[in-house]
Amino acid sequence: MLLILAALLIGLSLGVFSSGGSILTVPLLVYLVEQDPKSAIASSLIIVGSISFISSIQNIRNGIISWHHVLLFGFPSMTGMVFGASLANYFSGTVQLLSFGFVMLFAVKAMWKSSASPEQHQIPQSNALLIIYGVLVGLITGFVGVGGGFLIVPALTLLARLPFVKAAATSLVIITLNSFTGFIKYQSILEAHALSLDWHLLTVVIVTGAIGSLTGQKFAKRLPRTQLMRGFSIFLLTMATFIIYESFFKLVLIPAK
């Protein structure tokens, strides 16, 4: 039952904020299901990618996706994703979790700032910066399994000048491309570490998360988005603190043999 509720929360996060899915998925799989971090990251990528794809269908029908920016941001991001996933092969799962915790702290800052001034544009519009930013987001996604919505939406609003609704819809398509690319790359990593995926669990989380995401999209405009983002940020801060503490404890006191 707890797994179902967590999967709904993952979907609601993607539906309402167009971000935060993998920020919740990796800790869920590591601490609730007790998966190996590398398996959790690979699982997170297929879960978030599938939910984002399902959530994008209605946005595609409504014509609110900027395909120009999917190409401009998405493909550099997919390239970065491949390199990030390749880099992950040389580090332990604990190091990845520790890095994940610090990425969560950055997500907290980004979401809190976005909730305070979502329409503020202080950065010059730049396609070159958008491409570079896309590669960096891909690197982060590949290494720690984060879809990057909390990074993609601000980039599209600030650097591409897209309205929030269009940026959020475009972000889901980019997350889909990134996640599926990363998942394919992670298959070789799982094989190298003799790890496998629980497809029954993945199916349950994807279906439940998709229901949550579609529900979140339907009611997003009626919800107090600013208050929800701030509450979600506080929740993420608590989780990030725990993950950093727990991962650092393992690295320092229980070194890998």
ChimeraX commands (.cxc) that place a marker at each C-alpha (Angstrom):
marker #1 position 0.00,0.00,0.00 radius 0.5
marker #1 position 2.86,2.35,0.83 radius 0.5
marker #1 position 4.40,1.63,-2.56 radius 0.5
marker #1 position 1.12,2.55,-4.32 radius 0.5
marker #1 position 0.90,5.85,-2.41 radius 0.5
marker #1 position 4.52,6.66,-3.24 radius 0.5
marker #1 position 3.93,5.88,-6.94 radius 0.5
marker #1 position 0.89,8.20,-6.93 radius 0.5
marker #1 position 3.03,10.95,-5.42 radius 0.5
marker #1 position 5.63,10.47,-8.15 radius 0.5
marker #1 position 2.94,10.81,-10.81 radius 0.5
marker #1 position 1.29,13.80,-9.14 radius 0.5
marker #1 position 4.66,15.56,-8.99 radius 0.5
marker #1 position 5.19,15.07,-12.73 radius 0.5
marker #1 position 1.61,16.07,-13.50 radius 0.5
marker #1 position 1.56,19.24,-11.40 radius 0.5
marker #1 position 5.17,20.45,-11.61 radius 0.5
marker #1 position 6.47,18.58,-14.71 radius 0.5
marker #1 position 9.42,17.65,-12.48 radius 0.5
marker #1 position 10.31,15.85,-9.29 radius 0.5
marker #1 position 9.47,12.34,-10.49 radius 0.5
marker #1 position 12.92,10.76,-10.30 radius 0.5
marker #1 position 13.79,12.87,-7.26 radius 0.5
marker #1 position 11.19,10.72,-5.49 radius 0.5
marker #1 position 11.61,7.48,-7.41 radius 0.5
marker #1 position 15.26,6.73,-6.61 radius 0.5
marker #1 position 14.85,7.10,-2.80 radius 0.5
marker #1 position 11.62,5.09,-2.99 radius 0.5
marker #1 position 13.36,2.17,-4.67 radius 0.5
marker #1 position 16.51,2.32,-2.54 radius 0.5
marker #1 position 14.98,2.78,0.91 radius 0.5
marker #1 position 11.45,1.38,0.60 radius 0.5
marker #1 position 12.04,-1.49,-1.83 radius 0.5
marker #1 position 15.73,-1.91,-0.83 radius 0.5
marker #1 position 17.08,-2.05,-4.36 radius 0.5
marker #1 position 20.73,-1.62,-5.21 radius 0.5
marker #1 position 21.35,2.07,-6.14 radius 0.5
marker #1 position 22.31,1.20,-9.72 radius 0.5
marker #1 position 19.17,-0.91,-10.17 radius 0.5
marker #1 position 17.13,1.90,-8.60 radius 0.5
marker #1 position 18.58,4.47,-11.01 radius 0.5
marker #1 position 17.89,2.27,-14.05 radius 0.5
marker #1 position 14.38,1.52,-12.77 radius 0.5
marker #1 position 13.78,5.21,-12.09 radius 0.5
marker #1 position 14.67,6.09,-15.67 radius 0.5
marker #1 position 12.14,3.68,-17.22 radius 0.5
marker #1 position 9.47,4.65,-14.66 radius 0.5
marker #1 position 9.83,8.39,-15.12 radius 0.5
marker #1 position 10.31,8.07,-18.87 radius 0.5
marker #1 position 7.12,6.01,-19.25 radius 0.5
marker #1 position 5.02,8.29,-17.04 radius 0.5
marker #1 position 6.34,11.39,-18.84 radius 0.5
marker #1 position 5.51,9.83,-22.21 radius 0.5
marker #1 position 1.95,9.04,-21.15 radius 0.5
marker #1 position 1.59,12.54,-19.70 radius 0.5
marker #1 position 2.83,14.07,-22.97 radius 0.5
marker #1 position 0.16,12.51,-25.17 radius 0.5
marker #1 position -2.52,15.08,-24.32 radius 0.5
marker #1 position 0.01,17.93,-24.61 radius 0.5
marker #1 position 0.91,16.71,-28.11 radius 0.5
marker #1 position -2.76,16.65,-29.07 radius 0.5
marker #1 position -3.20,20.17,-27.71 radius 0.5
marker #1 position -0.19,21.42,-29.70 radius 0.5
marker #1 position 1.54,23.07,-26.74 radius 0.5
marker #1 position 4.95,21.43,-27.17 radius 0.5
marker #1 position 7.81,23.43,-28.70 radius 0.5
marker #1 position 9.39,20.81,-30.95 radius 0.5
marker #1 position 12.11,23.28,-31.93 radius 0.5
marker #1 position 13.30,23.33,-28.33 radius 0.5
marker #1 position 12.92,19.56,-27.99 radius 0.5
marker #1 position 15.54,19.33,-30.75 radius 0.5
marker #1 position 17.66,22.23,-29.46 radius 0.5
marker #1 position 17.74,21.07,-25.84 radius 0.5
marker #1 position 16.74,17.41,-25.99 radius 0.5
marker #1 position 19.35,15.97,-28.33 radius 0.5
marker #1 position 22.35,17.62,-26.64 radius 0.5
marker #1 position 20.86,16.41,-23.36 radius 0.5
marker #1 position 20.62,12.85,-24.70 radius 0.5
marker #1 position 24.29,13.05,-25.68 radius 0.5
marker #1 position 25.22,14.18,-22.18 radius 0.5
marker #1 position 23.08,11.38,-20.80 radius 0.5
marker #1 position 25.16,8.72,-22.55 radius 0.5
marker #1 position 28.40,10.15,-21.13 radius 0.5
marker #1 position 26.89,10.52,-17.66 radius 0.5
marker #1 position 25.71,6.91,-17.63 radius 0.5
marker #1 position 29.11,5.73,-18.87 radius 0.5
marker #1 position 30.78,7.66,-16.05 radius 0.5
marker #1 position 28.47,5.99,-13.51 radius 0.5
marker #1 position 30.01,2.64,-14.37 radius 0.5
marker #1 position 33.23,3.69,-12.62 radius 0.5
marker #1 position 31.67,4.73,-9.31 radius 0.5
marker #1 position 29.93,2.82,-6.55 radius 0.5
marker #1 position 26.20,3.09,-5.98 radius 0.5
marker #1 position 26.89,4.85,-2.68 radius 0.5
marker #1 position 28.85,7.60,-4.45 radius 0.5
marker #1 position 25.97,7.98,-6.90 radius 0.5
marker #1 position 23.50,8.27,-4.01 radius 0.5
marker #1 position 25.67,10.88,-2.31 radius 0.5
marker #1 position 25.79,12.85,-5.57 radius 0.5
marker #1 position 22.04,12.37,-5.89 radius 0.5
marker #1 position 21.56,13.96,-2.46 radius 0.5
marker #1 position 23.48,17.07,-3.48 radius 0.5
marker #1 position 21.48,17.27,-6.75 radius 0.5
marker #1 position 18.35,17.16,-4.58 radius 0.5
marker #1 position 19.64,20.18,-2.63 radius 0.5
marker #1 position 20.03,22.03,-5.93 radius 0.5
marker #1 position 16.50,20.97,-6.87 radius 0.5
marker #1 position 15.21,22.40,-3.58 radius 0.5
marker #1 position 16.85,25.74,-4.33 radius 0.5
marker #1 position 15.58,25.77,-7.93 radius 0.5
marker #1 position 11.99,24.88,-6.97 radius 0.5
marker #1 position 11.87,27.39,-4.12 radius 0.5
marker #1 position 13.21,30.15,-6.37 radius 0.5
marker #1 position 10.76,29.20,-9.10 radius 0.5
marker #1 position 7.85,29.34,-6.65 radius 0.5
marker #1 position 8.93,32.83,-5.57 radius 0.5
marker #1 position 9.45,34.34,-9.03 radius 0.5
marker #1 position 8.46,31.91,-11.81 radius 0.5
marker #1 position 8.08,34.60,-14.45 radius 0.5
marker #1 position 11.31,36.49,-13.77 radius 0.5
marker #1 position 13.65,36.72,-16.78 radius 0.5
marker #1 position 17.14,37.99,-15.96 radius 0.5
marker #1 position 19.28,35.78,-18.19 radius 0.5
marker #1 position 19.84,36.82,-21.83 radius 0.5
marker #1 position 18.09,34.58,-24.34 radius 0.5
marker #1 position 20.68,32.24,-25.86 radius 0.5
marker #1 position 20.42,29.10,-27.96 radius 0.5
marker #1 position 24.11,28.36,-27.36 radius 0.5
marker #1 position 23.62,28.42,-23.60 radius 0.5
marker #1 position 20.54,26.26,-23.98 radius 0.5
marker #1 position 22.54,23.61,-25.85 radius 0.5
marker #1 position 25.36,23.68,-23.26 radius 0.5
marker #1 position 22.81,23.51,-20.46 radius 0.5
marker #1 position 21.17,20.55,-22.18 radius 0.5
marker #1 position 24.45,18.61,-22.22 radius 0.5
marker #1 position 24.99,19.35,-18.51 radius 0.5
marker #1 position 21.46,18.23,-17.61 radius 0.5
marker #1 position 22.06,15.03,-19.55 radius 0.5
marker #1 position 25.31,14.38,-17.68 radius 0.5
marker #1 position 23.55,14.78,-14.34 radius 0.5
marker #1 position 20.63,12.61,-15.45 radius 0.5
marker #1 position 22.93,9.86,-16.64 radius 0.5
marker #1 position 25.02,9.79,-13.49 radius 0.5
marker #1 position 22.35,9.99,-10.78 radius 0.5
marker #1 position 19.16,9.04,-12.62 radius 0.5
marker #1 position 17.36,12.36,-12.22 radius 0.5
marker #1 position 15.03,13.26,-15.09 radius 0.5
marker #1 position 15.94,16.90,-14.72 radius 0.5
marker #1 position 12.53,18.57,-14.95 radius 0.5
marker #1 position 13.46,20.98,-12.17 radius 0.5
marker #1 position 16.43,22.04,-14.34 radius 0.5
marker #1 position 14.74,21.87,-17.75 radius 0.5
marker #1 position 11.66,23.99,-17.03 radius 0.5
marker #1 position 13.66,27.01,-15.70 radius 0.5
marker #1 position 16.05,26.71,-18.66 radius 0.5
marker #1 position 13.19,26.80,-21.16 radius 0.5
marker #1 position 11.48,29.73,-19.44 radius 0.5
marker #1 position 14.66,31.77,-18.88 radius 0.5
marker #1 position 16.85,30.95,-21.89 radius 0.5
marker #1 position 14.15,30.14,-24.47 radius 0.5
marker #1 position 11.48,32.58,-23.19 radius 0.5
marker #1 position 8.77,29.91,-23.32 radius 0.5
marker #1 position 5.63,30.48,-21.24 radius 0.5
marker #1 position 5.53,28.16,-18.21 radius 0.5
marker #1 position 2.76,25.92,-19.58 radius 0.5
marker #1 position 4.62,25.37,-22.85 radius 0.5
marker #1 position 7.95,24.92,-21.06 radius 0.5
marker #1 position 6.43,22.32,-18.73 radius 0.5
marker #1 position 4.89,20.38,-21.64 radius 0.5
marker #1 position 8.13,20.50,-23.62 radius 0.5
marker #1 position 10.06,19.41,-20.53 radius 0.5
marker #1 position 8.04,16.19,-20.29 radius 0.5
marker #1 position 9.02,15.23,-23.85 radius 0.5
marker #1 position 12.69,15.95,-23.12 radius 0.5
marker #1 position 12.49,13.94,-19.89 radius 0.5
marker #1 position 11.01,11.06,-21.89 radius 0.5
marker #1 position 13.86,11.12,-24.42 radius 0.5
marker #1 position 16.52,11.45,-21.71 radius 0.5
marker #1 position 15.08,8.72,-19.53 radius 0.5
marker #1 position 14.69,6.14,-22.30 radius 0.5
marker #1 position 18.20,6.91,-23.61 radius 0.5
marker #1 position 19.63,6.50,-20.12 radius 0.5
marker #1 position 17.68,3.30,-19.49 radius 0.5
marker #1 position 19.09,1.71,-22.66 radius 0.5
marker #1 position 22.61,2.73,-21.65 radius 0.5
marker #1 position 22.14,1.37,-18.12 radius 0.5
marker #1 position 21.47,-2.15,-19.41 radius 0.5
marker #1 position 25.19,-2.72,-19.93 radius 0.5
marker #1 position 25.92,-1.29,-16.47 radius 0.5
marker #1 position 23.45,-3.69,-14.84 radius 0.5
marker #1 position 24.97,-6.62,-16.72 radius 0.5
marker #1 position 28.47,-5.60,-15.63 radius 0.5
marker #1 position 27.35,-5.62,-11.97 radius 0.5
marker #1 position 25.20,-8.76,-12.28 radius 0.5
marker #1 position 22.03,-6.83,-11.47 radius 0.5
marker #1 position 18.49,-7.26,-12.80 radius 0.5
marker #1 position 15.19,-5.38,-12.75 radius 0.5
marker #1 position 11.89,-6.29,-11.11 radius 0.5
marker #1 position 9.50,-5.81,-14.05 radius 0.5
marker #1 position 6.40,-6.60,-12.02 radius 0.5
marker #1 position 7.30,-3.79,-9.62 radius 0.5
marker #1 position 8.10,-1.46,-12.51 radius 0.5
marker #1 position 4.72,-2.12,-14.13 radius 0.5
marker #1 position 2.83,-1.39,-10.90 radius 0.5
marker #1 position 4.71,1.87,-10.30 radius 0.5
marker #1 position 4.39,3.02,-13.92 radius 0.5
marker #1 position 0.63,2.38,-14.12 radius 0.5
marker #1 position -0.04,3.95,-10.71 radius 0.5
marker #1 position 2.25,6.87,-11.44 radius 0.5
marker #1 position 0.60,7.49,-14.80 radius 0.5
marker #1 position -2.81,7.69,-13.09 radius 0.5
marker #1 position -1.34,10.17,-10.61 radius 0.5
marker #1 position 0.26,12.24,-13.36 radius 0.5
marker #1 position -2.90,12.48,-15.48 radius 0.5
marker #1 position -4.86,13.42,-12.36 radius 0.5
marker #1 position -2.27,16.07,-11.48 radius 0.5
marker #1 position -2.43,17.54,-14.98 radius 0.5
marker #1 position -6.22,17.74,-14.80 radius 0.5
marker #1 position -6.28,19.66,-11.54 radius 0.5
marker #1 position -2.97,21.55,-11.83 radius 0.5
marker #1 position -4.59,24.89,-12.67 radius 0.5
marker #1 position -6.92,24.71,-9.66 radius 0.5
marker #1 position -4.19,23.92,-7.14 radius 0.5
marker #1 position -2.14,26.52,-5.17 radius 0.5
marker #1 position 1.04,25.82,-7.13 radius 0.5
marker #1 position 3.31,28.18,-5.17 radius 0.5
marker #1 position 2.37,26.71,-1.79 radius 0.5
marker #1 position 2.67,23.16,-3.15 radius 0.5
marker #1 position 6.13,23.83,-4.60 radius 0.5
marker #1 position 7.34,25.26,-1.30 radius 0.5
marker #1 position 5.92,22.36,0.68 radius 0.5
marker #1 position 7.48,19.91,-1.79 radius 0.5
marker #1 position 10.81,21.75,-1.48 radius 0.5
marker #1 position 10.80,21.31,2.30 radius 0.5
marker #1 position 10.01,17.62,1.86 radius 0.5
marker #1 position 12.89,17.24,-0.62 radius 0.5
marker #1 position 15.25,19.07,1.74 radius 0.5
marker #1 position 14.47,16.56,4.47 radius 0.5
marker #1 position 15.03,13.63,2.11 radius 0.5
marker #1 position 18.25,15.11,0.72 radius 0.5
marker #1 position 19.66,15.62,4.22 radius 0.5
marker #1 position 18.95,11.99,5.11 radius 0.5
marker #1 position 20.42,10.62,1.85 radius 0.5
marker #1 position 23.61,12.69,2.18 radius 0.5
marker #1 position 24.07,11.70,5.82 radius 0.5
marker #1 position 23.39,8.01,5.18 radius 0.5
marker #1 position 25.60,7.82,2.06 radius 0.5
marker #1 position 28.46,9.73,3.68 radius 0.5
marker #1 position 28.25,7.43,6.71 radius 0.5
marker #1 position 28.61,4.38,4.45 radius 0.5
marker #1 position 31.55,5.86,2.53 radius 0.5
marker #1 position 33.48,6.90,5.65 radius 0.5
marker #1 position 32.69,4.16,8.15 radius 0.5
marker #1 position 31.89,1.25,5.85 radius 0.5
marker #1 position 34.36,1.54,2.96 radius 0.5
marker #1 position 33.85,-0.69,-0.04 radius 0.5
marker #1 position 35.83,-3.93,0.15 radius 0.5
marker link #1:1,2 radius 0.2
marker link #1:2,3 radius 0.2
marker link #1:3,4 radius 0.2
marker link #1:4,5 radius 0.2
marker link #1:5,6 radius 0.2
marker link #1:6,7 radius 0.2
marker link #1:7,8 radius 0.2
marker link #1:8,9 radius 0.2
marker link #1:9,10 radius 0.2
marker link #1:10,11 radius 0.2
marker link #1:11,12 radius 0.2
marker link #1:12,13 radius 0.2
marker link #1:13,14 radius 0.2
marker link #1:14,15 radius 0.2
marker link #1:15,16 radius 0.2
marker link #1:16,17 radius 0.2
marker link #1:17,18 radius 0.2
marker link #1:18,19 radius 0.2
marker link #1:19,20 radius 0.2
marker link #1:20,21 radius 0.2
marker link #1:21,22 radius 0.2
marker link #1:22,23 radius 0.2
marker link #1:23,24 radius 0.2
marker link #1:24,25 radius 0.2
marker link #1:25,26 radius 0.2
marker link #1:26,27 radius 0.2
marker link #1:27,28 radius 0.2
marker link #1:28,29 radius 0.2
marker link #1:29,30 radius 0.2
marker link #1:30,31 radius 0.2
marker link #1:31,32 radius 0.2
marker link #1:32,33 radius 0.2
marker link #1:33,34 radius 0.2
marker link #1:34,35 radius 0.2
marker link #1:35,36 radius 0.2
marker link #1:36,37 radius 0.2
marker link #1:37,38 radius 0.2
marker link #1:38,39 radius 0.2
marker link #1:39,40 radius 0.2
marker link #1:40,41 radius 0.2
marker link #1:41,42 radius 0.2
marker link #1:42,43 radius 0.2
marker link #1:43,44 radius 0.2
marker link #1:44,45 radius 0.2
marker link #1:45,46 radius 0.2
marker link #1:46,47 radius 0.2
marker link #1:47,48 radius 0.2
marker link #1:48,49 radius 0.2
marker link #1:49,50 radius 0.2
marker link #1:50,51 radius 0.2
marker link #1:51,52 radius 0.2
marker link #1:52,53 radius 0.2
marker link #1:53,54 radius 0.2
marker link #1:54,55 radius 0.2
marker link #1:55,56 radius 0.2
marker link #1:56,57 radius 0.2
marker link #1:57,58 radius 0.2
marker link #1:58,59 radius 0.2
marker link #1:59,60 radius 0.2
marker link #1:60,61 radius 0.2
marker link #1:61,62 radius 0.2
marker link #1:62,63 radius 0.2
marker link #1:63,64 radius 0.2
marker link #1:64,65 radius 0.2
marker link #1:65,66 radius 0.2
marker link #1:66,67 radius 0.2
marker link #1:67,68 radius 0.2
marker link #1:68,69 radius 0.2
marker link #1:69,70 radius 0.2
marker link #1:70,71 radius 0.2
marker link #1:71,72 radius 0.2
marker link #1:72,73 radius 0.2
marker link #1:73,74 radius 0.2
marker link #1:74,75 radius 0.2
marker link #1:75,76 radius 0.2
marker link #1:76,77 radius 0.2
marker link #1:77,78 radius 0.2
marker link #1:78,79 radius 0.2
marker link #1:79,80 radius 0.2
marker link #1:80,81 radius 0.2
marker link #1:81,82 radius 0.2
marker link #1:82,83 radius 0.2
marker link #1:83,84 radius 0.2
marker link #1:84,85 radius 0.2
marker link #1:85,86 radius 0.2
marker link #1:86,87 radius 0.2
marker link #1:87,88 radius 0.2
marker link #1:88,89 radius 0.2
marker link #1:89,90 radius 0.2
marker link #1:90,91 radius 0.2
marker link #1:91,92 radius 0.2
marker link #1:92,93 radius 0.2
marker link #1:93,94 radius 0.2
marker link #1:94,95 radius 0.2
marker link #1:95,96 radius 0.2
marker link #1:96,97 radius 0.2
marker link #1:97,98 radius 0.2
marker link #1:98,99 radius 0.2
marker link #1:99,100 radius 0.2
marker link #1:100,101 radius 0.2
marker link #1:101,102 radius 0.2
marker link #1:102,103 radius 0.2
marker link #1:103,104 radius 0.2
marker link #1:104,105 radius 0.2
marker link #1:105,106 radius 0.2
marker link #1:106,107 radius 0.2
marker link #1:107,108 radius 0.2
marker link #1:108,109 radius 0.2
marker link #1:109,110 radius 0.2
marker link #1:110,111 radius 0.2
marker link #1:111,112 radius 0.2
marker link #1:112,113 radius 0.2
marker link #1:113,114 radius 0.2
marker link #1:114,115 radius 0.2
marker link #1:115,116 radius 0.2
marker link #1:116,117 radius 0.2
marker link #1:117,118 radius 0.2
marker link #1:118,119 radius 0.2
marker link #1:119,120 radius 0.2
marker link #1:120,121 radius 0.2
marker link #1:121,122 radius 0.2
marker link #1:122,123 radius 0.2
marker link #1:123,124 radius 0.2
marker link #1:124,125 radius 0.2
marker link #1:125,126 radius 0.2
marker link #1:126,127 radius 0.2
marker link #1:127,128 radius 0.2
marker link #1:128,129 radius 0.2
marker link #1:129,130 radius 0.2
marker link #1:130,131 radius 0.2
marker link #1:131,132 radius 0.2
marker link #1:132,133 radius 0.2
marker link #1:133,134 radius 0.2
marker link #1:134,135 radius 0.2
marker link #1:135,136 radius 0.2
marker link #1:136,137 radius 0.2
marker link #1:137,138 radius 0.2
marker link #1:138,139 radius 0.2
marker link #1:139,140 radius 0.2
marker link #1:140,141 radius 0.2
marker link #1:141,142 radius 0.2
marker link #1:142,143 radius 0.2
marker link #1:143,144 radius 0.2
marker link #1:144,145 radius 0.2
marker link #1:145,146 radius 0.2
marker link #1:146,147 radius 0.2
marker link #1:147,148 radius 0.2
marker link #1:148,149 radius 0.2
marker link #1:149,150 radius 0.2
marker link #1:150,151 radius 0.2
marker link #1:151,152 radius 0.2
marker link #1:152,153 radius 0.2
marker link #1:153,154 radius 0.2
marker link #1:154,155 radius 0.2
marker link #1:155,156 radius 0.2
marker link #1:156,157 radius 0.2
marker link #1:157,158 radius 0.2
marker link #1:158,159 radius 0.2
marker link #1:159,160 radius 0.2
marker link #1:160,161 radius 0.2
marker link #1:161,162 radius 0.2
marker link #1:162,163 radius 0.2
marker link #1:163,164 radius 0.2
marker link #1:164,165 radius 0.2
marker link #1:165,166 radius 0.2
marker link #1:166,167 radius 0.2
marker link #1:167,168 radius 0.2
marker link #1:168,169 radius 0.2
marker link #1:169,170 radius 0.2
marker link #1:170,171 radius 0.2
marker link #1:171,172 radius 0.2
marker link #1:172,173 radius 0.2
marker link #1:173,174 radius 0.2
marker link #1:174,175 radius 0.2
marker link #1:175,176 radius 0.2
marker link #1:176,177 radius 0.2
marker link #1:177,178 radius 0.2
marker link #1:178,179 radius 0.2
marker link #1:179,180 radius 0.2
marker link #1:180,181 radius 0.2
marker link #1:181,182 radius 0.2
marker link #1:182,183 radius 0.2
marker link #1:183,184 radius 0.2
marker link #1:184,185 radius 0.2
marker link #1:185,186 radius 0.2
marker link #1:186,187 radius 0.2
marker link #1:187,188 radius 0.2
marker link #1:188,189 radius 0.2
marker link #1:189,190 radius 0.2
marker link #1:190,191 radius 0.2
marker link #1:191,192 radius 0.2
marker link #1:192,193 radius 0.2
marker link #1:193,194 radius 0.2
marker link #1:194,195 radius 0.2
marker link #1:195,196 radius 0.2
marker link #1:196,197 radius 0.2
marker link #1:197,198 radius 0.2
marker link #1:198,199 radius 0.2
marker link #1:199,200 radius 0.2
marker link #1:200,201 radius 0.2
marker link #1:201,202 radius 0.2
marker link #1:202,203 radius 0.2
marker link #1:203,204 radius 0.2
marker link #1:204,205 radius 0.2
marker link #1:205,206 radius 0.2
marker link #1:206,207 radius 0.2
marker link #1:207,208 radius 0.2
marker link #1:208,209 radius 0.2
marker link #1:209,210 radius 0.2
marker link #1:210,211 radius 0.2
marker link #1:211,212 radius 0.2
marker link #1:212,213 radius 0.2
marker link #1:213,214 radius 0.2
marker link #1:214,215 radius 0.2
marker link #1:215,216 radius 0.2
marker link #1:216,217 radius 0.2
marker link #1:217,218 radius 0.2
marker link #1:218,219 radius 0.2
marker link #1:219,220 radius 0.2
marker link #1:220,221 radius 0.2
marker link #1:221,222 radius 0.2
marker link #1:222,223 radius 0.2
marker link #1:223,224 radius 0.2
marker link #1:224,225 radius 0.2
marker link #1:225,226 radius 0.2
marker link #1:226,227 radius 0.2
marker link #1:227,228 radius 0.2
marker link #1:228,229 radius 0.2
marker link #1:229,230 radius 0.2
marker link #1:230,231 radius 0.2
marker link #1:231,232 radius 0.2
marker link #1:232,233 radius 0.2
marker link #1:233,234 radius 0.2
marker link #1:234,235 radius 0.2
marker link #1:235,236 radius 0.2
marker link #1:236,237 radius 0.2
marker link #1:237,238 radius 0.2
marker link #1:238,239 radius 0.2
marker link #1:239,240 radius 0.2
marker link #1:240,241 radius 0.2
marker link #1:241,242 radius 0.2
marker link #1:242,243 radius 0.2
marker link #1:243,244 radius 0.2
marker link #1:244,245 radius 0.2
marker link #1:245,246 radius 0.2
marker link #1:246,247 radius 0.2
marker link #1:247,248 radius 0.2
marker link #1:248,249 radius 0.2
marker link #1:249,250 radius 0.2
marker link #1:250,251 radius 0.2
marker link #1:251,252 radius 0.2
marker link #1:252,253 radius 0.2
marker link #1:253,254 radius 0.2
marker link #1:254,255 radius 0.2
marker link #1:255,256 radius 0.2
marker link #1:256,257 radius 0.2
view
